[in-house]
Amino acid sequence: VTESPAYLHHRGKPLVAVWGVGFNDNRKYTLAECRRLVEFLKKDGCTVMLGVPTYWRELKADSISDPVLHDVMKLADVISPWTVGRYRDAAGVAHHTEKTLKPDLAWCAQAKLDYLPVVFPGFSWHNMKGDALDAIPRRKGEFLWSQFAAAKRAGAGMIYVAMFDEVDEGTAIFKCTNDVPVSAESQFVTYESLPSDFYLRLTGAGAKMLRGE
């Protein structure tokens, strides 16, 4: 499988993501188990990416407080904190960049780890949990672009866009219609009359900016 040209490689090795390491929401596995998995994948010749909480560095909020988490992270190659829903507008993006993203980058550089920040176009748990319909507005792409720009300015060398097809959380970037069914029981966030491929093209533009093109 890893010999396929469609399989993602990083620094010459096949990339494997181990997602959900260090969260404080009572996941049914331990840091010791995560360590064994990372060690196995590394020994097998893989580049390992860890999906971790937003506040992994400070060991607070969505992160467990055990400093062993940092030891496990240092065994990996790429660190990717999950930041969906952690800010809701350009001011929040700027605050997160200064207080969290930049110090994260510095920590990872010192530990010789690559850093993969997450950006997202907007957010809604309306149909999943009954929350507000447009909890984090997309602002016709301005919210997503502010995150691309902030990550680039902070020195990020790569970015992960969440998510390609998650309509259940209102974060999808794949082609979606603005002509959606509406009922009293179910409503959907639209692309605000923008073309169906707008967020795909905006993501492509973000990639070009990241590469200095």
PyMOL commands that set and color helices and strands:
alter all, ss='L'
color gray80, all
select helices_A, chain A and resi 31-43+68-73+90-110+126-129+139-154+167-169+198-210
alter helices_A, ss='H'
color red, helices_A
select strands_A, chain A and resi 9-10+13-19+47-52+78-81+114-115+118-119+160-161
alter strands_A, ss='S'
color yellow, strands_A
deselect
rebuild
show_as cartoon
